[in-house]
Amino acid sequence: MSDAKYWDMNQDFFKSRFQQGLDYRSYMNASEEQERSRWQAVYDRVKLTDAQKRLLSSFTRKMNVLCLSGAWCGDCVRQGPILHRIAEAADVIDLRYLDRDANPELRDRLRILGGMRVPVVVFLSEDFFECGHFGAKTLSTYRRIASEQIGPACPTGIVPPPEEELAAVTQEWVDMFERAHLALRLSPMLRE
């Protein structure tokens, strides 16, 4: 353990992984055409509200965001384009994607309930201190699945989500970005 006032044992690890990450377009270009078309179908339908755009454009603290993903994954198809729309709305958000299967050490550090889940998003300061991470499904998605009692089925992403679900998931991600931004803005270390 370090005697430093502020210290993150994962700082160098996340920095190196972030630097290996791909921007959205590069990540999509590295994907199969079928996967790209699924992501594009969702991207075309993601609409940020004026309030969401105002909020995101008001961010002032640089935020590095790393998304562990799988272009083939239905949950990633539904959420990856949302993350990109959010990042487009805030100049201070630098969003990068890494493939889960090509990054086993990152995948293993970001397991959820012991499982290899995607997407998992890691919010990082400009110095690559972890602010938090969030992954797999959003609350509204878990609620829908629970209400339908569909069991362990995994959406394929072949059929884009209904508009109201897309809007709910988009709002949940905007809330997560706002939470991370406020934590970064209020961080004693970053304010020094």
Salt bridges, closest charged atoms under 4 A:
GLU33 OE1 - ARG36 NH2 2.87
ASP75 OD2 - LYS137 NZ 2.64
GLU88 OE2 - HIS84 NE2 3.10
GLU88 OE1 - ARG85 NH1 3.65
ASP94 OD2 - LYS62 NZ 3.94
ASP94 OD2 - ARG96 NH2 3.13
ASP101 OD1 - ARG100 NE 2.98
GLU105 OE1 - ARG17 NH2 2.89
GLU105 OE2 - ARG109 NH2 3.49
ASP108 OD1 - ARG107 NE 3.10
ASP108 OD1 - ARG111 NH2 3.02
GLU126 OE2 - ARG61 NH1 3.04
GLU130 OE2 - HIS133 ND1 2.63
GLU148 OE1 - ARG144 NH1 3.25
GLU163 OE2 - ARG45 NH2 2.53
GLU165 OE2 - ARG78 NH1 2.85
GLU165 OE1 - ARG144 NE 2.79
GLU192 OE2 - LYS5 NZ 3.19
